[in-house]
Amino acid sequence: MNISLKYKYSYNKHLRKKGLAVNGLARYLHTLAREYTAMVSNLSKLEEINVLTSGASWAWPEALRYIFRPRGVNLLVAENAAEFVNVIERKRIHTTIVDMDSEESDGLATIKIIRMDYPLLPCILLSSTAGEVLLGKALRLDVFSVIDKPVDMCILQEQLNRLFIKKYNSDIFAERHIV
């Protein structure tokens, strides 16, 4: 018997005395790795996804439902800043989509009010006039993205995908990800 086989045999014998044969140890490590992988993937899966958006007299909420419904994402609608805060207090919201040109309230003012109590909640701002001044204000409020109106739904979906990957490690808004 050569020296390496002799060493391996004595090492296995030693481990067997301890109740840990090499094969058993390998199985144990493999099981731990599987459990860890399952745990990590469960952390990246969101149970209920809620997106809060500004109400609109046009077809905006229905257009959003077209993107959200196949993914099982809940769309909640608020008409003004007070309603935004009220909904956020009652439900876990993953992101907000705020219309700068809302008839009910100014989008930046709404985001300022949200930021008072929920500084880390991601916000996307929609605007028909996304000039340099607006972009600067949005940047100071840590807005995730400013999207020009009329909204290109592909751009919105791309921004939602970036946001959910970055913030929640979820590709729920990836183009290929439809339930």
PyRosetta script that sets phi, psi and omega in degrees:
from pyrosetta import init, pose_from_sequence

init()
pose = pose_from_sequence("MNISLKYKYSYNKHLRKKGLAVNGLARYLHTLAREYTAMVSNLSKLEEINVLTSGASWAWPEALRYIFRPRGVNLLVAENAAEFVNVIERKRIHTTIVDMDSEESDGLATIKIIRMDYPLLPCILLSSTAGEVLLGKALRLDVFSVIDKPVDMCILQEQLNRLFIKKYNSDIFAERHIV")
pose.set_psi(1, 131.3)
pose.set_omega(1, 179.9)
pose.set_phi(2, -77.8)
pose.set_psi(2, 169.5)
pose.set_omega(2, -170.6)
pose.set_phi(3, -65.5)
pose.set_psi(3, -38.1)
pose.set_omega(3, -177.2)
pose.set_phi(4, -69.8)
pose.set_psi(4, -38.0)
pose.set_omega(4, 176.7)
pose.set_phi(5, -66.2)
pose.set_psi(5, -39.6)
pose.set_omega(5, 178.8)
pose.set_phi(6, -62.3)
pose.set_psi(6, -42.6)
pose.set_omega(6, -179.8)
pose.set_phi(7, -65.4)
pose.set_psi(7, -44.1)
pose.set_omega(7, 179.6)
pose.set_phi(8, -61.4)
pose.set_psi(8, -42.5)
pose.set_omega(8, -179.5)
pose.set_phi(9, -63.1)
pose.set_psi(9, -46.1)
pose.set_omega(9, -178.4)
pose.set_phi(10, -68.5)
pose.set_psi(10, -34.0)
pose.set_omega(10, 178.4)
pose.set_phi(11, -67.0)
pose.set_psi(11, -44.4)
pose.set_omega(11, 177.2)
pose.set_phi(12, -61.7)
pose.set_psi(12, -40.2)
pose.set_omega(12, 179.2)
pose.set_phi(13, -62.6)
pose.set_psi(13, -42.4)
pose.set_omega(13, 178.3)
pose.set_phi(14, -62.7)
pose.set_psi(14, -43.8)
pose.set_omega(14, -179.8)
pose.set_phi(15, -67.2)
pose.set_psi(15, -36.9)
pose.set_omega(15, 178.3)
pose.set_phi(16, -61.9)
pose.set_psi(16, -38.4)
pose.set_omega(16, 177.5)
pose.set_phi(17, -61.3)
pose.set_psi(17, -35.0)
pose.set_omega(17, 178.8)
pose.set_phi(18, -83.6)
pose.set_psi(18, -5.3)
pose.set_omega(18, -179.3)
pose.set_phi(19, 84.5)
pose.set_psi(19, 16.5)
pose.set_omega(19, -178.2)
pose.set_phi(20, -129.8)
pose.set_psi(20, 80.8)
pose.set_omega(20, 174.8)
pose.set_phi(21, -67.0)
pose.set_psi(21, 155.1)
pose.set_omega(21, -177.8)
pose.set_phi(22, -57.1)
pose.set_psi(22, -44.2)
pose.set_omega(22, 178.8)
pose.set_phi(23, -63.3)
pose.set_psi(23, -39.5)
pose.set_omega(23, 177.7)
pose.set_phi(24, -64.8)
pose.set_psi(24, -40.7)
pose.set_omega(24, 178.1)
pose.set_phi(25, -63.4)
pose.set_psi(25, -42.3)
pose.set_omega(25, 178.6)
pose.set_phi(26, -62.3)
pose.set_psi(26, -43.2)
pose.set_omega(26, 178.0)
pose.set_phi(27, -62.5)
pose.set_psi(27, -43.2)
pose.set_omega(27, 179.8)
pose.set_phi(28, -61.3)
pose.set_psi(28, -46.5)
pose.set_omega(28, 178.7)
pose.set_phi(29, -63.7)
pose.set_psi(29, -39.1)
pose.set_omega(29, 177.9)
pose.set_phi(30, -63.1)
pose.set_psi(30, -42.7)
pose.set_omega(30, 178.4)
pose.set_phi(31, -63.3)
pose.set_psi(31, -44.0)
pose.set_omega(31, 177.4)
pose.set_phi(32, -59.8)
pose.set_psi(32, -43.2)
pose.set_omega(32, -180.0)
pose.set_phi(33, -62.4)
pose.set_psi(33, -41.5)
pose.set_omega(33, 178.4)
pose.set_phi(34, -63.6)
pose.set_psi(34, -44.3)
pose.set_omega(34, 180.0)
pose.set_phi(35, -63.7)
pose.set_psi(35, -41.9)
pose.set_omega(35, 179.0)
pose.set_phi(36, -63.5)
pose.set_psi(36, -43.4)
pose.set_omega(36, 178.9)
pose.set_phi(37, -62.6)
pose.set_psi(37, -42.7)
pose.set_omega(37, 178.8)
pose.set_phi(38, -63.8)
pose.set_psi(38, -40.7)
pose.set_omega(38, -179.8)
pose.set_phi(39, -64.0)
pose.set_psi(39, -45.1)
pose.set_omega(39, -179.7)
pose.set_phi(40, -64.6)
pose.set_psi(40, -42.7)
pose.set_omega(40, -179.6)
pose.set_phi(41, -67.7)
pose.set_psi(41, -32.5)
pose.set_omega(41, 176.6)
pose.set_phi(42, -67.6)
pose.set_psi(42, -34.5)
pose.set_omega(42, 178.4)
pose.set_phi(43, -65.2)
pose.set_psi(43, -32.2)
pose.set_omega(43, -177.2)
pose.set_phi(44, -85.0)
pose.set_psi(44, -7.0)
pose.set_omega(44, 177.3)
pose.set_phi(45, -93.1)
pose.set_psi(45, 130.8)
pose.set_omega(45, 179.6)
pose.set_phi(46, -96.5)
pose.set_psi(46, 134.7)
pose.set_omega(46, -177.0)
pose.set_phi(47, -74.0)
pose.set_psi(47, -56.3)
pose.set_omega(47, 179.4)
pose.set_phi(48, -127.9)
pose.set_psi(48, 124.1)
pose.set_omega(48, -177.3)
pose.set_phi(49, -107.8)
pose.set_psi(49, 124.1)
pose.set_omega(49, -179.0)
pose.set_phi(50, -121.6)
pose.set_psi(50, 128.3)
pose.set_omega(50, 176.0)
pose.set_phi(51, -118.8)
pose.set_psi(51, 129.8)
pose.set_omega(51, -179.0)
pose.set_phi(52, -106.4)
pose.set_psi(52, 129.8)
pose.set_omega(52, -177.7)
pose.set_phi(53, -132.3)
pose.set_psi(53, 162.3)
pose.set_omega(53, 175.5)
pose.set_phi(54, -69.7)
pose.set_psi(54, 143.3)
pose.set_omega(54, 174.2)
pose.set_phi(55, -73.3)
pose.set_psi(55, 160.6)
pose.set_omega(55, 179.8)
pose.set_phi(56, -153.5)
pose.set_psi(56, 151.0)
pose.set_omega(56, 177.8)
pose.set_phi(57, -82.3)
pose.set_psi(57, -10.7)
pose.set_omega(57, 178.3)
pose.set_phi(58, -96.3)
pose.set_psi(58, -170.6)
pose.set_omega(58, -171.1)
pose.set_phi(59, -81.2)
pose.set_psi(59, 17.1)
pose.set_omega(59, -176.3)
pose.set_phi(60, -54.6)
pose.set_psi(60, -55.9)
pose.set_omega(60, -178.6)
pose.set_phi(61, -58.8)
pose.set_psi(61, -36.8)
pose.set_omega(61, -179.9)
pose.set_phi(62, -68.9)
pose.set_psi(62, -35.6)
pose.set_omega(62, 176.9)
pose.set_phi(63, -65.6)
pose.set_psi(63, -39.4)
pose.set_omega(63, 176.9)
pose.set_phi(64, -64.8)
pose.set_psi(64, -41.3)
pose.set_omega(64, 179.6)
pose.set_phi(65, -59.4)
pose.set_psi(65, -30.5)
pose.set_omega(65, 177.8)
pose.set_phi(66, -60.6)
pose.set_psi(66, -37.7)
pose.set_omega(66, 177.2)
pose.set_phi(67, -80.5)
pose.set_psi(67, -40.1)
pose.set_omega(67, -170.4)
pose.set_phi(68, -80.1)
pose.set_psi(68, -43.4)
pose.set_omega(68, -172.5)
pose.set_phi(69, -55.1)
pose.set_psi(69, -47.8)
pose.set_omega(69, -179.2)
pose.set_phi(70, -63.3)
pose.set_psi(70, -19.3)
pose.set_omega(70, -178.9)
pose.set_phi(71, -97.2)
pose.set_psi(71, -3.0)
pose.set_omega(71, -179.1)
pose.set_phi(72, 74.9)
pose.set_psi(72, 24.1)
pose.set_omega(72, -179.4)
pose.set_phi(73, -91.4)
pose.set_psi(73, 133.4)
pose.set_omega(73, 178.8)
pose.set_phi(74, -86.0)
pose.set_psi(74, 131.4)
pose.set_omega(74, 176.7)
pose.set_phi(75, -105.2)
pose.set_psi(75, 123.0)
pose.set_omega(75, 176.2)
pose.set_phi(76, -113.9)
pose.set_psi(76, 144.5)
pose.set_omega(76, -175.1)
pose.set_phi(77, -121.5)
pose.set_psi(77, 135.6)
pose.set_omega(77, 175.6)
pose.set_phi(78, -126.8)
pose.set_psi(78, 142.4)
pose.set_omega(78, -176.9)
pose.set_phi(79, -89.9)
pose.set_psi(79, -27.6)
pose.set_omega(79, -177.0)
pose.set_phi(80, -149.3)
pose.set_psi(80, 178.2)
pose.set_omega(80, -175.7)
pose.set_phi(81, -60.6)
pose.set_psi(81, -40.4)
pose.set_omega(81, -179.8)
pose.set_phi(82, -62.4)
pose.set_psi(82, -41.8)
pose.set_omega(82, 177.5)
pose.set_phi(83, -66.0)
pose.set_psi(83, -38.9)
pose.set_omega(83, 176.6)
pose.set_phi(84, -55.5)
pose.set_psi(84, -52.1)
pose.set_omega(84, -177.8)
pose.set_phi(85, -63.1)
pose.set_psi(85, -42.0)
pose.set_omega(85, 179.9)
pose.set_phi(86, -60.0)
pose.set_psi(86, -44.9)
pose.set_omega(86, 179.7)
pose.set_phi(87, -66.7)
pose.set_psi(87, -42.7)
pose.set_omega(87, -179.3)
pose.set_phi(88, -62.7)
pose.set_psi(88, -35.2)
pose.set_omega(88, 177.9)
pose.set_phi(89, -67.4)
pose.set_psi(89, -32.6)
pose.set_omega(89, -175.6)
pose.set_phi(90, -90.4)
pose.set_psi(90, -28.3)
pose.set_omega(90, -175.8)
pose.set_phi(91, -131.5)
pose.set_psi(91, 154.4)
pose.set_omega(91, 173.3)
pose.set_phi(92, -77.1)
pose.set_psi(92, 118.5)
pose.set_omega(92, -179.9)
pose.set_phi(93, -107.1)
pose.set_psi(93, 133.3)
pose.set_omega(93, -177.7)
pose.set_phi(94, -92.2)
pose.set_psi(94, -29.3)
pose.set_omega(94, 174.1)
pose.set_phi(95, -161.8)
pose.set_psi(95, 159.0)
pose.set_omega(95, 174.1)
pose.set_phi(96, -119.3)
pose.set_psi(96, 148.0)
pose.set_omega(96, 173.9)
pose.set_phi(97, -121.9)
pose.set_psi(97, 110.8)
pose.set_omega(97, -172.2)
pose.set_phi(98, -110.5)
pose.set_psi(98, 131.6)
pose.set_omega(98, 179.4)
pose.set_phi(99, -89.8)
pose.set_psi(99, 117.1)
pose.set_omega(99, -179.9)
pose.set_phi(100, -61.9)
pose.set_psi(100, -32.1)
pose.set_omega(100, -173.2)
pose.set_phi(101, -100.4)
pose.set_psi(101, 23.1)
pose.set_omega(101, -179.1)
pose.set_phi(102, -61.5)
pose.set_psi(102, 142.0)
pose.set_omega(102, 178.6)
pose.set_phi(103, -69.6)
pose.set_psi(103, -29.5)
pose.set_omega(103, -174.9)
pose.set_phi(104, -81.3)
pose.set_psi(104, -40.1)
pose.set_omega(104, -179.6)
pose.set_phi(105, -157.6)
pose.set_psi(105, 154.2)
pose.set_omega(105, 179.2)
pose.set_phi(106, -68.9)
pose.set_psi(106, 133.1)
pose.set_omega(106, -176.9)
pose.set_phi(107, -61.5)
pose.set_psi(107, -43.0)
pose.set_omega(107, 179.4)
pose.set_phi(108, -66.2)
pose.set_psi(108, -38.1)
pose.set_omega(108, 177.3)
pose.set_phi(109, -63.7)
pose.set_psi(109, -40.0)
pose.set_omega(109, 177.7)
pose.set_phi(110, -61.2)
pose.set_psi(110, -45.3)
pose.set_omega(110, -179.6)
pose.set_phi(111, -65.4)
pose.set_psi(111, -38.9)
pose.set_omega(111, 176.7)
pose.set_phi(112, -58.6)
pose.set_psi(112, -44.2)
pose.set_omega(112, -179.9)
pose.set_phi(113, -65.7)
pose.set_psi(113, -41.9)
pose.set_omega(113, 177.2)
pose.set_phi(114, -61.2)
pose.set_psi(114, -43.6)
pose.set_omega(114, -176.7)
pose.set_phi(115, -63.0)
pose.set_psi(115, -25.6)
pose.set_omega(115, 179.9)
pose.set_phi(116, -59.3)
pose.set_psi(116, -43.9)
pose.set_omega(116, -177.7)
pose.set_phi(117, -106.2)
pose.set_psi(117, -21.1)
pose.set_omega(117, -175.9)
pose.set_phi(118, -132.3)
pose.set_psi(118, 70.1)
pose.set_omega(118, -173.3)
pose.set_phi(119, -67.6)
pose.set_psi(119, -20.0)
pose.set_omega(119, -176.8)
pose.set_phi(120, -100.0)
pose.set_psi(120, -2.2)
pose.set_omega(120, -179.2)
pose.set_phi(121, -70.0)
pose.set_psi(121, 121.6)
pose.set_omega(121, -179.1)
pose.set_phi(122, -66.0)
pose.set_psi(122, 137.6)
pose.set_omega(122, 178.3)
pose.set_phi(123, -127.6)
pose.set_psi(123, 139.0)
pose.set_omega(123, 171.6)
pose.set_phi(124, -114.3)
pose.set_psi(124, 133.4)
pose.set_omega(124, -177.6)
pose.set_phi(125, -110.4)
pose.set_psi(125, 133.0)
pose.set_omega(125, 176.2)
pose.set_phi(126, -106.6)
pose.set_psi(126, 136.2)
pose.set_omega(126, -179.1)
pose.set_phi(127, -150.3)
pose.set_psi(127, 143.7)
pose.set_omega(127, 176.0)
pose.set_phi(128, -86.4)
pose.set_psi(128, -13.6)
pose.set_omega(128, 178.9)
pose.set_phi(129, -133.6)
pose.set_psi(129, 77.6)
pose.set_omega(129, -178.0)
pose.set_phi(130, -87.8)
pose.set_psi(130, 75.0)
pose.set_omega(130, 178.7)
pose.set_phi(131, -87.1)
pose.set_psi(131, -178.5)
pose.set_omega(131, -177.0)
pose.set_phi(132, -61.9)
pose.set_psi(132, -39.8)
pose.set_omega(132, -179.1)
pose.set_phi(133, -64.1)
pose.set_psi(133, -47.3)
pose.set_omega(133, 179.0)
pose.set_phi(134, -61.2)
pose.set_psi(134, -44.1)
pose.set_omega(134, 179.6)
pose.set_phi(135, -61.7)
pose.set_psi(135, -38.9)
pose.set_omega(135, 177.0)
pose.set_phi(136, -63.4)
pose.set_psi(136, -44.1)
pose.set_omega(136, 178.0)
pose.set_phi(137, -64.1)
pose.set_psi(137, -42.1)
pose.set_omega(137, 178.9)
pose.set_phi(138, -63.0)
pose.set_psi(138, -39.8)
pose.set_omega(138, 178.7)
pose.set_phi(139, -63.4)
pose.set_psi(139, -42.5)
pose.set_omega(139, 178.4)
pose.set_phi(140, -64.4)
pose.set_psi(140, -28.6)
pose.set_omega(140, 178.1)
pose.set_phi(141, -89.3)
pose.set_psi(141, 5.8)
pose.set_omega(141, 179.3)
pose.set_phi(142, 58.1)
pose.set_psi(142, 42.7)
pose.set_omega(142, 175.6)
pose.set_phi(143, -71.9)
pose.set_psi(143, 134.3)
pose.set_omega(143, -177.3)
pose.set_phi(144, -66.1)
pose.set_psi(144, -41.4)
pose.set_omega(144, -176.4)
pose.set_phi(145, -157.2)
pose.set_psi(145, 146.4)
pose.set_omega(145, 172.0)
pose.set_phi(146, -115.0)
pose.set_psi(146, 126.4)
pose.set_omega(146, -176.9)
pose.set_phi(147, -119.8)
pose.set_psi(147, 131.7)
pose.set_omega(147, 178.1)
pose.set_phi(148, -68.1)
pose.set_psi(148, 146.9)
pose.set_omega(148, 172.2)
pose.set_phi(149, -102.5)
pose.set_psi(149, 146.5)
pose.set_omega(149, -1.3)
pose.set_phi(150, -65.3)
pose.set_psi(150, 141.7)
pose.set_omega(150, -172.8)
pose.set_phi(151, -74.8)
pose.set_psi(151, 126.6)
pose.set_omega(151, 171.1)
pose.set_phi(152, -82.6)
pose.set_psi(152, 113.5)
pose.set_omega(152, -173.5)
pose.set_phi(153, -62.9)
pose.set_psi(153, -27.9)
pose.set_omega(153, 176.4)
pose.set_phi(154, -66.9)
pose.set_psi(154, -40.5)
pose.set_omega(154, 177.5)
pose.set_phi(155, -66.3)
pose.set_psi(155, -43.1)
pose.set_omega(155, 178.1)
pose.set_phi(156, -59.7)
pose.set_psi(156, -46.1)
pose.set_omega(156, 179.9)
pose.set_phi(157, -62.2)
pose.set_psi(157, -40.0)
pose.set_omega(157, 178.1)
pose.set_phi(158, -62.9)
pose.set_psi(158, -41.9)
pose.set_omega(158, 179.2)
pose.set_phi(159, -68.1)
pose.set_psi(159, -40.2)
pose.set_omega(159, 175.9)
pose.set_phi(160, -62.6)
pose.set_psi(160, -40.1)
pose.set_omega(160, 178.3)
pose.set_phi(161, -62.1)
pose.set_psi(161, -47.7)
pose.set_omega(161, 177.8)
pose.set_phi(162, -58.3)
pose.set_psi(162, -45.6)
pose.set_omega(162, -179.0)
pose.set_phi(163, -61.1)
pose.set_psi(163, -48.6)
pose.set_omega(163, -175.9)
pose.set_phi(164, -70.2)
pose.set_psi(164, -31.4)
pose.set_omega(164, 175.3)
pose.set_phi(165, -68.3)
pose.set_psi(165, -46.7)
pose.set_omega(165, -177.1)
pose.set_phi(166, -67.1)
pose.set_psi(166, -47.3)
pose.set_omega(166, -172.0)
pose.set_phi(167, -87.2)
pose.set_psi(167, -37.0)
pose.set_omega(167, -171.6)
pose.set_phi(168, -121.1)
pose.set_psi(168, 2.2)
pose.set_omega(168, -178.3)
pose.set_phi(169, 53.8)
pose.set_psi(169, 42.5)
pose.set_omega(169, -177.5)
pose.set_phi(170, -130.2)
pose.set_psi(170, 135.1)
pose.set_omega(170, 177.7)
pose.set_phi(171, -102.5)
pose.set_psi(171, 32.8)
pose.set_omega(171, -177.1)
pose.set_phi(172, -57.3)
pose.set_psi(172, -28.4)
pose.set_omega(172, -179.4)
pose.set_phi(173, -99.9)
pose.set_psi(173, 9.7)
pose.set_omega(173, 175.8)
pose.set_phi(174, -63.8)
pose.set_psi(174, 147.9)
pose.set_omega(174, -175.9)
pose.set_phi(175, -56.1)
pose.set_psi(175, -37.7)
pose.set_omega(175, -176.0)
pose.set_phi(176, -82.6)
pose.set_psi(176, -10.3)
pose.set_omega(176, -171.2)
pose.set_phi(177, -93.5)
pose.set_psi(177, 86.5)
pose.set_omega(177, 175.1)
pose.set_phi(178, -125.8)
pose.set_psi(178, 127.4)
pose.set_omega(178, -176.2)
pose.set_phi(179, -69.4)
pose.dump_pdb("model.pdb")
